[in-house]
């Protein structure tokens, strides 16, 4: 599917491409998609039960809360809110479209799957964080693009706040709260306990009222609006401020999220899911040390010989590798800290030179068989000052 930025100018175009991608994710996942949807549907049924518990101000672990959860689960099964493979393709549609009507389970999932939308927003926000590095590498000093990323990131956080408000107990109107209290009377719930027969009888007596209450909750939450707003936000990126590559990255993250979600949701606990935290790994290796660019690992390390056992046979080799380990470690750690600080006023090269000199002075008396190397490195440091960048290798 083409994702050219020029084709993303209207929310309607974004919507059509989003629905096409969901359909493609469903086809590509095969049988795994069925497990994914079943997983989400079970989570959403449980979420609706928690909505009611919070709205009624029941303690989460109370007998009343457990009874509400079991009542909602049994009502949902009776109402047909269970996965049906033949209707799964309708998940690409928005709730409230014209004929044919959505099956009850599809409408229920689309109406209450707040967590999917939250995961998508977290995913987009993490993508925004990566954009700063992309823009800095491609167009350093492009402040207009950085400000555009800032604005979109702020707007994404506002969308996330809006979703959180929609799942808060005080979001619902007084009418919905009155309906809920009329159905789920505290004393009646205490009498029900965990008895399947009593739960079944309660559902028989209140099935219509429960269905009407849940429909009213769905209408007030209005998740379709949040998706339309997000479509408009992505479509409304300023073409003048956004470089084409960065705009395409945002589009791919937004439209491609269903592929990610299908693959990753089952690896998380749906009872407490937000997003995967990105873990950045910085390697400390001679291959990554910039200050001694002319000295690759093969030239600096000696213990790598004899299948990495050469150090057992030579103190000189061990001293050499120990010294280089300290220097490479300093080089990488200063790079990592300076990169994290993102402060142009920090002179990383000067910090490295001073740190290298301190190490050489401290280790000279401890490494008698490396004194020639220490003197050689001192000459390099002297020749490099105040030259920025990599130190020249002898």
Secondary structure, DSSP 8 states (H G I E B T S, - for coil): ----GGG-SSHHHHHHHHHHHHHHHHHHHTHHHHHHHHHHHHHHHHHHHHHHHHHTT--TTSHHHHHHHHHHHHHHHHTT-S--GGGGGGGGS-TT-SSS---HHHHHHHHH-HHHHHHHHHHHHHHHHHHHHHHHHHSTT-HHHHHHHHHHHHHHHHHHHHHHHHTSGGGS-HHHHHHHHHHS-HHHHHHHTT-HHHHHHHHHHHHHHHHHHHHHHHHHH-HHHHHHHHHHHHHT--TTTS-HHHHHHHHHHHHHHHHHHHHHGGGS-GGG-------------TTT-STTTT--HHHH--TTHHHHTGGGT-HHHHHHHHHHHHHHHHHHHHHHHHHHHT-TT--HHHHHHHHHHHHHHHHTTT-GGGHHHHHHHHHHHHHHTT--SS----
